[in-house]
Amino acid sequence: MLALRKRLSYKQAKWALVILLVLSLSMSTFQILIDWEEEQVIIENQVMSTLYIVESSAVEAAYYLDDELAKTVLTGLMRSPNIHKSQLNDDLGYELASTYRSLTPVSLRWLSDHVFSGLPPQFTLVLKRDNQTVVGTLTVSVDRAAVKAGFIRRNIRLIVTSLISASLLGIAMFMLFYFQISRPLTRVIDQLNVLEQEENEPEQLQFKQTSRDDELGILARTITALWHKRKKVEGELAKSEAYFKAVLHQSSECMLLTNLKGQIVDCNGETCRLLHYDTATLLTLNIEDIDPEQTPNLLKGWVSPSLGDPTTFEAHYHKSNGVRFPVEVCGNIITLDSEPFFLASFRDITQRKKDQEQVRFLAYYDALTNLPNRRFLNQNLDKVITTARDNGQIGGLLFIDLDRFKSINDSMGHHIGDALLVEAAKRIMSCLSESDTAIRIGGDEFVLLVPVLGYQFDEAHGKATSLAEVLLSQVSQVFRLEQADLFISASIGISFFPLDGADDTQILRQADTAMYEAKDGGRNGYRFYQQEMQTKVAERAMLEKALHSAVLNDEFYLVYQPQVNEKGELIGFEVLLRWFNEVLGLVPPCRFIPIAEETGIIDEVGYWVLENACHQLKAWEEAGLPSSFKGIAINISPYQFAKDSFVDTVKEVIENTQVNPSLLDLEITEGMLVENISSVAEKMWLLKECQLRFSIDDFGTGYSSLRYLQHFPINQLKIDQSFVRDLSRAPNSHVIINTIVSMADHMGLLVLAEGVENPIEKDILNKIGCTRYQGYYFSKPVESDIATRYLTADTVFPFEYLDA
């Protein structure tokens, strides 16, 4: 029960009573002051009126100095109860008579003396005879307390009446406030107190006051509406909390809930599993134990900017064993029970970081050799050149291409080729200083970036020469891979920077140009870039451009070099391609065939050769062939033969030209036999079924091919002209040719020697057992009209008009 002094009705009545009393006293005081002013005037008039009554007698007594008369006048004045002293004086001021009476006892004299003190103590009347001559004065003193007594008593009654009226009004207001406001409010409060003490709140809340139309009714209805709204909000909050708990504990994400001091107040099982804590232990920790950077000050700083706005960031968490690992955190400030909490959902991104590092590594490094790649070079070369220019230094770029790598990669498989590249990269790295960088820009090409070679050109040139020689020595040493000994070499092009204002692209191109110059110079060497090399590059570009339109412009033609037996009889022709361009003139095959193979034009050129050679052969067939003639030999490019459509292309040409396929001898190189044994063998046997023949061109210059001969339908071996040319000078060539002839004899293969240029070579070959020849000793390659004459004239080689 609420104490009386704390009740609203009591407070209202108390302050109303105080206000009423103050107002009543104020108004009464004001009224008394006004009345006292009027009362003073009345009293003064009454006294002066009394004096005027005896004025004439007093004038006579003063004029005649009649003491008796004066005394009689004063005695008459003393009859007034308000006068207690009187005196009559002549014109000279001498007293004629005086009277005195003691003051009447009055209880409120102190009040009249101190509060109502404005009344004069004496009244004087000047006595004049005939209103002209002053004959004396009449002075009286009044009893002010007696004069004021009636006024004071009257006003005291007024004040008491006012106070009683205010008190009664205050009591009435108290009762009114109590019954109209305080008691209904108390009942509402009592009902709310009972509701608060009950364990189970009712579904519905009703107040008796809700039926009222006044403010209490509105208040009761408002409280009822707010209570039901609170119930609804509490229900929704309970659902939200239950949903939050379910999400927290059932989520596959790791989730932590902390207060703004960092104390962990809740977590789910995924968090415990990832951090290697049990739930009880984890709930005793602070988030700083897991993430030292997440301090309470940092958490508090989250409140204003991120309330309701999740923020994703990366951090490093610590497991129970101290292991530190990267996580991606989605943090947010949420409100639970009107208090802010920090909610963090996080996941382990260790693998993602590894993948990102791998992606970055693959973007700038070669996955096979772990060396930087072309992109790395492109992004750093210009910086290195700029640094060298600023420091007055000379740097170098070495462009390395491995010789014969493609042959090894094609013949022994890509796994061997990859292993060879890895080992070659290690050897290249072993030759470099700490400031140098080795870069694999693709395939079997490497670039060495040497930031500082010296401050003078001669010094830089000498160091680059030494480095190139060391590299060549390292690369040329045997590679032992899968129990096989492999030998390769390298061609190196060298350019310097910063010279002649060349940029990074030009420096790289210059080194590349110098490398190709080293290849053209016999490989296994190095070349420094010179301006003349660029001229060769420009010529090559011109050659390549012209080659693209050579077939369309009918710039190719065929020549035929006779092949003869030991009797000098014509047994066939090797078909050779020639190219004449109006601008370039006659371009030798050694210049345009490699370009055609590199650019892919060899397919079109090869088809043209095959088709035109077959048309010519068909014309010879129709004219009649000598009995010794076995057919024509057509060189097949490895790139042409590797096409899946090669067999169909050959069959198509044979069908279109209606040529006898047994008169066609396709010449292939040793390297083609070991590129893909099963595929090559399949193509050769399919064409063998069509009666075509196969010869191995330049036999003996390849490697590891003898063991594969048994798998292919080979008809003839062509001894390379390098062995024939050395017959008279190098005994080893004699042994090699003898071995080839002997092996071919045992395998039932024919042998033809190329490049026979004199009778000595022919005689030696004949003694060894080689009975088929081709070379300038018998005839140069001739055009079709002369070749036709050879066929029709039964020519025996050699003959006296050799240069015809």
C-alpha positions in Angstrom: 0.0 0.0 0.0 1.3 3.4 -1.0 2.0 5.8 2.0 -0.3 8.7 2.3 2.4 11.3 1.9 3.4 9.7 -1.3 0.0 9.6 -2.8 -0.9 11.9 -5.6 -4.1 13.1 -4.0 -2.2 14.1 -0.8 0.4 16.0 -2.7 -2.2 17.7 -4.8 -4.3 18.7 -1.7 -1.2 19.8 0.2 0.0 22.1 -2.5 -3.5 23.3 -3.2 -3.9 24.2 0.5 -0.6 26.0 0.6 -1.5 27.9 -2.5 -4.9 28.8 -1.1 -3.4 29.9 2.3 -0.8 32.0 0.6 -3.3 33.6 -1.7 -5.8 34.2 1.1 -3.2 35.8 3.4 -1.9 37.9 0.5 -5.3 39.2 -0.4 -6.3 39.8 3.3 -3.0 41.6 3.9 -3.6 43.7 0.8 -7.2 44.5 1.9 -6.1 45.4 5.4 -3.5 47.8 4.2 -6.0 49.5 2.0 -8.6 49.6 4.9 -5.9 51.0 7.3 -5.2 53.9 4.9 -8.9 54.8 5.0 -9.1 54.2 8.7 -6.3 56.7 9.4 -8.2 59.4 7.5 -11.4 58.7 9.5 -9.6 58.8 12.8 -7.9 62.1 12.0 -11.1 63.6 10.8 -12.9 62.5 14.0 -10.2 64.0 16.2 -10.1 67.3 14.3 -13.9 67.4 14.4 -13.8 67.2 18.1 -11.4 70.0 18.3 -13.4 72.2 16.0 -16.4 71.7 18.4 -14.5 73.5 21.2 -12.6 75.9 19.0 -14.7 79.0 19.8 -14.5 78.5 23.6 -10.8 77.8 23.3 -10.3 81.0 21.3 -12.1 83.0 24.0 -10.1 81.4 26.8 -6.8 82.1 25.0 -7.7 85.6 24.0 -8.7 86.6 27.5 -6.3 84.4 29.2 -9.1 82.8 31.1 -7.7 79.8 32.9 -11.0 78.6 34.1 -12.5 78.6 30.7 -9.5 76.9 29.3 -9.8 74.2 31.9 -13.5 73.8 31.2 -12.7 73.4 27.5 -10.1 70.7 28.1 -12.3 68.8 30.6 -15.0 68.6 27.8 -12.4 67.2 25.4 -11.3 64.5 27.9 -14.8 63.1 27.7 -13.7 61.5 24.4 -12.3 57.9 25.2 -9.7 58.3 22.5 -8.0 61.4 24.0 -5.8 60.8 27.0 -3.9 64.2 27.1 -4.8 67.8 26.2 -3.2 71.3 26.6 -4.2 74.9 25.8 -1.5 77.5 25.3 -1.7 81.3 24.6 -0.1 83.0 21.6 3.2 83.2 23.5 3.2 79.5 24.2 2.4 79.7 27.8 0.2 77.0 29.1 -3.2 78.1 30.2 -4.5 74.6 31.2 -3.8 70.9 30.6 -5.4 67.5 31.4 -4.1 63.9 31.4 -5.6 60.4 31.6 -3.8 57.1 31.7 -3.8 54.8 28.7 -6.6 52.2 28.6 -5.2 48.7 28.8 -5.4 47.1 25.4 -4.2 43.5 24.6 -3.2 44.2 21.0 -1.2 47.4 21.8 2.0 45.8 20.5 0.3 45.1 17.2 -0.9 48.7 16.9 2.5 50.1 17.8 4.5 47.9 15.4 2.1 47.2 12.5 -0.4 50.0 12.4 2.0 52.8 13.2 1.1 55.4 10.7 -1.4 57.5 12.9 0.2 60.8 14.4 0.5 60.8 18.2 -0.7 64.5 18.5 -3.2 66.8 16.9 -2.8 70.6 17.1 -5.4 73.3 16.3 -4.2 76.9 15.9 -6.7 79.3 17.6 -7.5 82.5 15.6 -9.8 85.4 16.6 -12.0 86.4 13.8 -10.0 84.1 11.6 -7.2 86.6 11.6 -5.3 87.0 14.8 -3.6 83.9 16.4 -4.4 83.9 20.1 -3.1 80.4 21.0 -2.9 76.6 20.3 -5.0 73.6 21.4 -3.0 70.3 21.4 -4.4 66.8 22.2 -2.8 63.3 22.3 -4.9 60.3 21.3 -4.7 56.7 22.6 -3.7 55.1 19.3 -4.2 51.6 20.6 -7.7 52.3 21.7 -8.5 54.0 18.4 -7.1 51.1 16.4 -8.6 48.3 18.6 -11.8 47.9 16.7 -10.0 48.0 13.4 -7.5 45.3 14.5 -10.2 43.0 15.9 -12.2 43.3 12.8 -9.3 42.4 10.6 -8.2 39.5 12.8 -11.7 38.0 12.4 -11.3 38.5 8.6 -7.9 36.6 8.5 -9.2 33.8 10.7 -12.2 33.4 8.5 -10.1 33.3 5.4 -7.8 30.6 6.9 -10.7 28.5 7.9 -12.2 28.8 4.4 -8.9 27.8 2.8 -8.5 24.9 5.1 -12.0 23.6 4.4 -11.5 24.1 0.7 -8.2 22.2 0.9 -9.9 19.3 2.6 -12.6 19.3 0.0 -10.1 19.2 -2.7 -8.2 16.4 -1.0 -11.4 14.4 -0.9 -12.2 15.2 -4.5 -8.7 14.2 -5.7 -8.7 11.1 -3.6 -12.1 9.8 -4.8 -11.8 11.0 -8.3 -8.1 10.3 -9.1 -6.0 8.8 -6.3 -8.3 5.9 -5.4 -8.9 4.8 -9.0 -5.2 5.1 -9.7 -4.5 3.1 -6.6 -6.8 0.4 -7.7 -5.1 0.2 -11.1 -1.7 0.1 -9.4 -2.9 -2.6 -7.0 -4.2 -4.7 -9.9 -0.8 -4.2 -11.8 1.0 -5.2 -8.6 -1.0 -8.4 -8.3 -0.3 -9.1 -12.0 3.4 -8.6 -11.5 3.5 -11.0 -8.5 1.7 -13.8 -10.4 3.9 -16.4 -12.0 1.6 -17.0 -15.0 0.3 -13.8 -16.6 -3.3 -14.0 -17.9 -3.9 -13.9 -21.6 -6.3 -11.0 -21.2 -6.0 -7.9 -19.0 -9.1 -5.9 -17.9 -9.5 -2.8 -15.7 -12.8 -1.6 -14.4 -11.8 1.9 -15.2 -11.7 1.1 -19.0 -15.5 1.9 -19.2 -14.9 5.5 -18.0 -14.9 8.3 -20.5 -12.4 10.5 -18.7 -8.7 10.5 -18.5 -8.6 7.5 -16.2 -10.6 5.5 -18.7 -8.2 6.5 -21.4 -5.3 5.6 -19.1 -6.7 2.2 -18.3 -7.4 1.4 -21.9 -3.9 2.6 -22.9 -2.3 0.4 -20.2 -4.4 -2.5 -21.4 -3.3 -2.0 -25.0 0.3 -1.6 -24.1 0.2 -4.7 -21.9 -1.2 -6.8 -24.8 1.4 -5.2 -27.2 4.1 -6.1 -24.7 2.8 -9.6 -24.6 3.0 -9.7 -28.4 6.4 -8.2 -28.5 7.7 -10.6 -25.8 6.2 -13.5 -27.8 8.0 -12.3 -31.0 11.2 -11.8 -29.0 10.9 -15.2 -27.6 10.5 -16.6 -31.1 13.4 -14.5 -32.4 15.6 -15.6 -29.6 14.6 -19.3 -30.1 15.3 -18.8 -33.9 18.6 -17.1 -33.1 19.6 -20.0 -30.8 18.6 -22.5 -33.5 20.6 -20.7 -36.2 23.6 -20.3 -33.8 23.7 -23.9 -32.8 22.6 -25.6 -36.0 24.6 -23.5 -38.4 27.4 -25.2 -40.3 29.4 -21.9 -39.9 31.4 -21.3 -36.8 29.7 -18.7 -34.6 30.6 -16.8 -31.5 28.6 -14.4 -29.4 30.4 -12.0 -27.0 29.4 -9.0 -25.0 31.2 -5.7 -25.7 33.8 -6.6 -23.0 34.8 -9.5 -25.2 33.5 -12.2 -22.9 32.2 -15.2 -24.9 28.6 -15.8 -23.9 27.6 -18.4 -26.5 29.0 -20.5 -29.3 28.1 -23.5 -31.5 29.6 -26.9 -31.9 31.4 -26.0 -35.2 33.4 -23.3 -33.3 34.4 -25.8 -30.6 35.5 -28.3 -33.3 37.5 -25.8 -35.2 39.2 -24.2 -32.2 39.7 -27.5 -30.4 37.9 -26.4 -27.2 35.0 -27.9 -25.3 32.0 -25.6 -24.8 32.4 -25.1 -21.1 36.0 -24.0 -21.5 35.3 -21.8 -24.5 32.6 -19.9 -22.5 35.2 -19.0 -19.9 37.4 -17.2 -22.4 37.5 -13.8 -23.9 37.6 -13.2 -27.6 41.1 -11.8 -27.2 42.2 -15.3 -26.3 41.2 -16.4 -29.8 41.9 -13.1 -31.7 44.3 -10.9 -29.8 43.5 -8.0 -32.1 39.8 -7.9 -31.2 40.1 -5.8 -28.0 37.1 -4.4 -26.0 37.9 -0.9 -27.3 37.7 -2.2 -30.9 34.4 -4.0 -30.1 32.9 -0.8 -28.6 34.0 1.0 -31.8 31.8 -1.4 -33.7 28.6 -0.1 -32.1 27.7 3.1 -33.9 29.0 2.5 -37.4 28.1 -1.2 -37.8 24.8 -1.7 -35.8 22.8 -3.9 -38.1 25.4 -3.6 -40.8 27.5 -6.8 -41.1 31.2 -6.3 -41.9 33.4 -9.0 -43.5 37.1 -9.0 -42.7 40.0 -11.4 -42.4 41.8 -12.2 -39.2 44.0 -14.9 -37.6 42.5 -17.0 -34.8 44.3 -19.2 -32.3 43.3 -22.8 -31.5 43.6 -24.3 -28.1 47.1 -25.8 -29.0 48.3 -22.3 -30.0 48.2 -22.9 -33.7 47.4 -19.7 -35.6 45.3 -19.9 -38.8 43.5 -17.5 -41.1 39.8 -17.0 -41.0 37.2 -14.9 -42.8 34.9 -13.2 -40.2 31.5 -11.7 -40.7 31.0 -9.5 -37.7 28.0 -7.5 -36.5 26.5 -5.8 -33.5 23.1 -7.2 -32.5 20.8 -6.3 -29.7 19.5 -8.9 -27.3 17.4 -7.9 -24.3 18.2 -4.3 -25.0 21.9 -5.0 -24.7 24.4 -4.9 -27.6 26.4 -8.0 -28.4 29.1 -8.8 -30.9 28.1 -11.8 -33.2 30.9 -13.3 -35.3 30.5 -16.0 -37.9 33.8 -17.3 -39.3 35.3 -20.0 -41.4 38.8 -21.4 -41.9 40.3 -20.0 -45.1 43.6 -21.8 -44.9 43.0 -23.7 -48.1 41.7 -20.6 -49.8 44.9 -18.7 -48.9 46.9 -21.6 -50.2 44.9 -21.6 -53.4 45.3 -17.8 -53.7 49.0 -18.1 -53.2 49.1 -20.9 -55.8 47.1 -18.7 -58.3 49.5 -15.8 -57.7 52.4 -18.2 -58.1 51.0 -19.7 -61.3 50.3 -16.1 -62.6 54.0 -15.1 -62.3 55.8 -18.4 -62.0 56.2 -21.5 -64.2 54.5 -24.5 -62.7 57.0 -27.0 -64.1 60.3 -25.4 -63.2 59.1 -23.0 -60.5 61.0 -20.2 -62.3 59.4 -16.8 -63.0 57.4 -16.7 -66.3 56.9 -14.3 -69.1 54.4 -12.2 -67.2 57.0 -11.7 -64.4 59.5 -10.6 -67.0 57.1 -8.2 -68.7 56.3 -6.5 -65.3 59.9 -6.3 -64.1 62.2 -5.8 -67.1 61.3 -2.1 -67.5 62.0 -1.5 -63.8 65.4 -3.2 -64.1 66.3 -1.2 -67.2 65.2 2.1 -65.5 67.3 1.3 -62.4 70.4 0.5 -64.5 70.0 3.8 -66.4 69.6 5.8 -63.2 72.7 4.1 -61.6 74.8 4.3 -64.7 75.2 0.6 -64.9 75.0 -1.9 -67.8 72.8 -5.0 -67.5 72.2 -7.9 -69.8 69.5 -10.1 -71.1 70.4 -13.7 -72.2 67.9 -15.5 -74.4 68.4 -19.3 -74.2 66.9 -21.9 -76.4 67.6 -25.6 -75.9 68.8 -27.3 -79.1 67.2 -30.6 -80.2 64.8 -30.5 -77.3 61.8 -31.0 -79.5 63.2 -34.1 -80.9 63.8 -35.6 -77.5 60.3 -34.5 -76.3 58.6 -36.0 -79.4 60.6 -39.2 -79.4 60.8 -40.1 -75.7 57.6 -38.6 -74.5 56.6 -35.4 -72.8 57.4 -36.7 -69.3 61.0 -37.0 -70.3 60.9 -33.6 -71.9 59.5 -32.1 -68.7 62.1 -33.8 -66.6 64.8 -32.5 -69.0 63.4 -28.9 -68.6 63.5 -29.2 -64.8 67.1 -30.4 -64.8 68.1 -27.8 -67.4 66.5 -25.1 -65.2 68.5 -26.2 -62.2 71.7 -26.1 -64.2 70.9 -22.6 -65.5 70.1 -21.4 -61.9 73.5 -22.8 -60.7 75.3 -20.4 -63.0 73.6 -17.3 -61.6 74.5 -14.9 -58.9 72.0 -13.8 -56.2 70.9 -10.7 -58.1 70.3 -12.5 -61.4 67.0 -14.0 -62.4 66.2 -17.0 -64.6 62.9 -16.9 -66.4 61.2 -19.6 -68.4 59.1 -17.8 -71.0 57.7 -20.9 -72.7 58.6 -24.3 -74.2 62.4 -24.7 -74.1 63.1 -21.0 -74.0 64.7 -19.3 -71.0 65.7 -15.7 -70.3 68.4 -14.7 -67.9 68.0 -11.2 -66.5 71.3 -9.8 -65.2 70.7 -6.4 -63.7 74.4 -5.5 -63.3 77.2 -6.6 -65.6 79.4 -3.6 -65.1 79.8 0.2 -65.5 81.8 0.0 -68.8 80.8 -1.8 -72.0 84.0 -3.9 -72.1 83.5 -5.1 -68.6 79.9 -6.0 -69.3 80.8 -7.7 -72.5 83.5 -9.8 -70.7 81.1 -10.9 -67.9 78.3 -11.8 -70.3 80.8 -13.9 -72.4 81.9 -15.8 -69.3 78.4 -16.4 -68.2 77.3 -17.6 -71.7 80.3 -20.0 -71.8 79.5 -21.4 -68.4 75.9 -21.9 -69.4 76.8 -23.7 -72.6 79.2 -26.0 -70.6 76.6 -26.8 -68.0 73.8 -27.5 -70.5 76.0 -29.7 -72.8 76.8 -32.1 -70.1 75.0 -35.4 -70.1 71.5 -35.6 -68.6 70.7 -39.0 -67.1 66.9 -39.5 -67.1 65.2 -42.8 -66.6 68.4 -44.7 -67.2 68.9 -42.9 -70.5 71.8 -40.6 -71.3 70.6 -37.5 -73.2 72.7 -34.8 -74.7 71.5 -31.3 -75.7 73.0 -28.0 -76.3 71.8 -24.4 -76.2 71.8 -21.4 -78.4 72.1 -18.1 -76.5 71.4 -14.6 -77.7 72.7 -11.6 -75.6 71.6 -8.0 -75.6 72.6 -5.2 -73.3 70.7 -2.4 -71.6 70.2 0.5 -71.3 71.8 1.2 -74.7 70.5 3.2 -77.7 67.3 4.1 -75.8 65.8 0.7 -76.4 62.8 -0.2 -74.2 62.0 -3.6 -72.6 60.2 -5.0 -75.6 63.1 -4.1 -77.9 65.7 -5.5 -75.5 63.9 -8.8 -75.4 63.4 -8.9 -79.2 67.1 -8.1 -79.7 68.2 -11.0 -77.5 65.7 -13.3 -79.3 67.2 -12.2 -82.7 70.7 -12.9 -81.5 69.6 -16.3 -80.3 68.3 -17.2 -83.7 71.6 -16.0 -85.2 73.3 -18.5 -82.8 71.1 -21.3 -84.1 71.7 -20.4 -87.7 75.5 -20.4 -86.8 75.4 -24.1 -85.9 73.8 -24.0 -82.5 75.6 -24.7 -79.2 76.9 -21.2 -79.2 76.1 -17.6 -78.3 75.8 -14.3 -80.2 75.7 -10.7 -79.1 73.0 -8.7 -80.7 74.1 -6.5 -83.6 72.1 -4.1 -85.7 72.8 -6.3 -88.8 70.8 -9.1 -87.2 67.7 -7.0 -87.4 68.1 -6.8 -91.1 67.9 -10.6 -91.2 64.8 -10.6 -89.1 63.2 -8.1 -91.5 64.2 -10.3 -94.4 62.7 -13.3 -92.7 59.4 -11.4 -92.1 59.4 -10.4 -95.8 60.0 -14.0 -96.8 57.2 -15.3 -94.6 54.8 -12.7 -96.0 55.6 -13.7 -99.6 55.4 -17.4 -98.7 51.7 -17.0 -97.7 50.8 -16.1 -101.3 53.3 -18.3 -103.2 50.9 -21.1 -104.0 48.1 -18.7 -105.0 50.5 -16.8 -107.3 51.9 -20.0 -108.8 55.4 -19.2 -107.7 56.4 -22.8 -106.9 57.7 -25.3 -109.4 59.2 -28.8 -109.2 62.6 -30.1 -110.3 63.6 -33.8 -110.5 67.0 -35.3 -109.6 67.7 -38.6 -111.2 68.3 -41.7 -109.1 70.4 -44.4 -110.8 71.6 -48.0 -110.3 75.1 -49.4 -110.6 74.7 -49.6 -114.4 73.8 -45.9 -114.6 70.2 -46.7 -115.5 67.5 -44.3 -114.4 65.5 -45.9 -111.7 63.6 -42.9 -110.4 63.5 -39.2 -109.6 63.5 -37.3 -106.3 61.0 -34.6 -106.5 62.4 -31.3 -105.2 60.5 -28.0 -104.6 61.7 -24.7 -105.9 60.4 -21.2 -105.3 60.9 -18.1 -107.5 59.5 -14.8 -106.4 59.7 -11.6 -108.5 61.0 -9.6 -105.5 63.1 -12.2 -103.7 64.3 -14.1 -106.7 65.1 -17.8 -106.4 64.7 -18.7 -102.7 66.5 -21.9 -101.7 64.5 -24.6 -99.9 66.7 -24.4 -96.8 65.4 -20.9 -96.3 61.7 -21.2 -96.9 60.9 -24.8 -95.9 61.6 -24.2 -92.1 59.5 -21.1 -92.3 56.7 -23.0 -94.0 56.8 -25.6 -91.3 56.8 -23.1 -88.5 53.9 -21.1 -89.9 51.9 -24.1 -90.9 52.0 -23.2 -94.6 53.7 -26.6 -95.2 50.4 -28.3 -95.3 49.3 -26.3 -98.3 52.7 -26.5 -99.9 53.0 -30.2 -99.3 49.6 -30.9 -100.9 50.6 -28.8 -103.9 53.9 -30.8 -104.3 52.1 -34.2 -104.0 49.4 -33.3 -106.4 51.6 -31.7 -109.1 54.2 -34.6 -108.8 51.4 -37.1 -109.3 50.1 -35.3 -112.3 53.6 -35.3 -113.8 54.0 -39.0 -113.0 50.7 -39.8 -114.6 51.8 -38.0 -117.8 55.0 -40.0 -117.8 53.0 -43.2 -117.3 50.8 -42.4 -120.3 53.9 -41.7 -122.4 55.5 -44.9 -121.3 58.2 -45.7 -118.7 61.4 -47.6 -119.1 61.6 -51.0 -117.4 64.3 -49.8 -115.0 62.1 -46.9 -113.7 60.7 -47.6 -110.2 58.9 -44.3 -109.5 59.4 -40.9 -107.9 60.4 -40.0 -104.3 58.5 -37.2 -102.6 59.7 -35.7 -99.4 57.1 -35.5 -96.6 57.4 -32.9 -93.9 57.0 -34.2 -90.3 54.3 -31.6 -89.8 52.5 -32.8 -92.9 52.7 -36.4 -91.9 51.5 -35.7 -88.4 48.1 -34.5 -89.6 45.3 -37.0 -88.9 44.0 -36.4 -92.4 47.4 -37.3 -94.1 46.4 -40.8 -95.3 43.1 -39.6 -96.7 44.8 -36.7 -98.4 47.3 -39.1 -100.2 44.5 -41.4 -101.2 42.5 -38.4 -102.5 45.4 -37.2 -104.7 46.0 -40.8 -106.0 42.3 -41.1 -106.9 42.1 -37.7 -108.5 45.2 -38.2 -110.6 44.7 -41.9 -111.3 48.4 -42.5 -110.8 49.9 -45.9 -110.1 50.5 -45.8 -106.3 53.3 -48.4 -106.5 55.4 -45.7 -108.4 55.2 -43.4 -105.3 58.0 -43.4 -102.7 57.3 -41.3 -99.7 60.5 -40.1 -98.0 60.3 -39.5 -94.3 63.0 -38.7 -91.6 64.2 -40.8 -88.8 62.7 -38.4 -86.2 59.2 -39.0 -87.6 59.5 -42.8 -86.8 59.8 -42.2 -83.0 57.4 -39.4 -82.4 54.4 -41.6 -82.0 55.2 -45.2 -82.9 51.6 -46.5 -83.0 50.2 -43.6 -84.9 53.0 -43.5 -87.4 53.0 -47.2 -88.0 49.2 -47.2 -88.5 49.5 -44.5 -91.2 52.4 -46.2 -93.0 50.7 -49.6 -93.0 47.4 -48.0 -94.3 49.4 -46.5 -97.2 51.4 -49.6 -97.6 48.1 -51.4 -98.3 47.7 -48.9 -101.2 51.0 -50.1 -102.6 53.0 -47.0 -101.7 56.6 -47.3 -100.7 58.6 -45.6 -97.9 62.2 -44.5 -97.7 64.0 -43.0 -94.7 65.8 -39.9 -95.7 69.1 -38.8 -94.3 69.5 -42.1 -92.5 72.2 -42.2 -89.9 71.9 -38.6 -88.7 69.2 -39.5 -86.2 69.3 -41.5 -83.0 67.8 -44.5 -81.4 65.9 -45.4 -84.6 67.3 -48.7 -85.6 65.3 -50.6 -83.0 62.1 -49.2 -84.4 62.7 -50.2 -88.1 61.0 -53.6 -87.5 57.7 -51.9 -86.7 57.4 -50.0 -90.0 57.0 -51.0 -93.7 60.2 -49.5 -94.8 61.5 -50.2 -98.3 64.6 -48.2 -98.6 67.3 -46.4 -96.5 68.9 -43.2 -97.9 72.4 -42.6 -96.7 72.9 -39.0 -95.8 75.3 -37.1 -98.1 77.5 -36.1 -95.1 78.7 -39.7 -94.8 79.3 -39.9 -98.6 81.2 -36.7 -98.6 83.6 -38.0 -96.0 84.3 -41.3 -97.6 87.7 -40.3 -99.0 88.7 -38.5 -95.8 87.1 -40.1 -92.8 87.5 -43.9 -92.2 84.5 -43.8 -89.8 82.2 -42.8 -92.6 83.3 -45.9 -94.5 82.5 -48.0 -91.4 79.1 -46.3 -90.9 78.0 -46.8 -94.5 79.2 -50.4 -94.5 77.2 -51.0 -91.3 74.0 -49.4 -92.8 74.4 -51.5 -96.0 75.0 -54.7 -94.1 72.0 -54.1 -91.8 69.7 -53.2 -94.7 70.8 -56.4 -96.5 69.9 -58.5 -93.5 66.5 -56.7 -93.2 65.8 -56.9 -96.9 65.9 -53.2 -97.4 67.3 -51.2 -100.4 70.0 -48.6 -99.9 70.5 -45.4 -101.8 73.4 -43.0 -101.3 72.8 -39.3 -101.6 75.2 -36.5 -102.6 77.5 -38.6 -104.8 79.6 -36.0 -106.6 82.6 -37.9 -108.1 83.6 -41.3 -109.4 85.7 -42.1 -106.3 82.7 -41.9 -104.1 80.7 -44.0 -106.5 83.4 -46.7 -106.6 83.8 -46.9 -102.9 80.0 -47.2 -102.4 79.8 -49.8 -105.1 82.5 -51.9 -103.3 80.7 -51.6 -100.0 77.6 -52.9 -101.7 75.5 -49.8 -102.2 74.1 -50.0 -105.8 71.8 -47.0 -105.9 73.0 -43.4 -106.2 71.9 -39.8 -106.4 74.0 -36.8 -106.8 75.6 -34.2 -109.0 78.0 -36.9 -110.4 75.1 -38.3 -112.3 72.8 -35.2 -112.7 71.7 -32.0 -111.1 68.0 -31.6 -110.4 66.3 -30.8 -113.7 63.0 -29.4 -114.7 60.2 -31.6 -116.0 61.0 -31.2 -119.8 64.5 -32.4 -119.3 63.4 -35.2 -117.0 61.0 -36.3 -119.7 63.9 -36.5 -122.2 65.8 -38.6 -119.7 62.9 -41.1 -119.5 62.3 -41.3 -123.2 65.9 -41.5 -124.3 66.9 -44.4 -122.1 69.7 -42.2 -120.8 72.7 -43.8 -119.0 74.4 -41.8 -116.2 76.8 -40.2 -115.9 77.0 -38.6 -119.4 79.0 -35.9 -121.0 76.4 -33.1 -120.9 76.2 -33.2 -117.1 75.3 -29.5 -116.8 72.4 -29.6 -119.2 
